[in-house]
Amino acid sequence: MTKRNRYTPEFKSQIVLEIFKEEKSLSELASHHGIHVNQLRQWRKSALEQLPQLFT
């Protein structure tokens, strides 16, 4: 049984910014950081959903 990884909000935001830059594909970022692609998709979706709230 493997231990679940816990990522800091700072790390997640750094990765999401890399996703938004679109310099690398999701699979490239996932393999580079050792995170599953679906996890990156989930973080991106969460960031996009919460982004409008920043400007209220």
Secondary structure as GFF3:
##gff-version 3
##sequence-region A 1 56
A	DSSP	alpha_helix	9	21	.	.	.	ID=ss1
A	DSSP	alpha_helix	26	33	.	.	.	ID=ss2
A	DSSP	alpha_helix	37	50	.	.	.	ID=ss3
A	DSSP	three_ten_helix	51	55	.	.	.	ID=ss4
###
